[in-house]
Amino acid sequence: MELSIDGSLNHIDFSAAHFIPTIEKCSRLHGHNYYLKVSVSGEPLEGILIDYGLLKTACRKSVDAIDHKIIVPRSSRYSTCDIDGDYCKVSYNGKTFVFPVSDVYFLDKEMSSSELLSESILDGLKGEIFSQKNIRRITVCVFESPGQGACSEASKDE
């Protein structure tokens, strides 16, 4: 059985700025109003696959950390991120930006594409969601706009 949550209808969303150094147009600092769609599958226990409240709370927690931040890869072959006190200096493609560290969400991926954001959010959700013994698979989709998103999935056995 599968159950899903549409973040565009359940306030599981975030606004954030980012850049993708490998695509000319997207290398400009810009932002999106992102939202998640999360699906879980497994066998229901006593008629319930997972409590909607538990799933929504876990998802909101994962996006709250990113909301209204600038997404910066912590380590990347495409950009550099140097922290000096309270500031983060980001350089790529001949551009340099300086942001307050408090305004930055450091992403443990090479870039902030929706594909890699979905992987990162999935990584953060696996522990809590897979603690439910009956859940076997999780899919996390990150949408940059309606109809345009990327999904990552994991199985409990992986």
Beta strands, then each sheet from edge to edge (+ up, - down):
strand 1: 2-6
strand 2: 13-18
strand 3: 30-42
strand 4: 69-73
strand 5: 80-84
strand 6: 87-92
strand 7: 95-100
strand 8: 104-107
strand 9: 135-145
strand 10: 148-155
sheet 1: 1+ 3- 2+ 4+ 8+
sheet 2: 1+ 3- 9+ 10-
sheet 3: 5+ 6- 7+
end
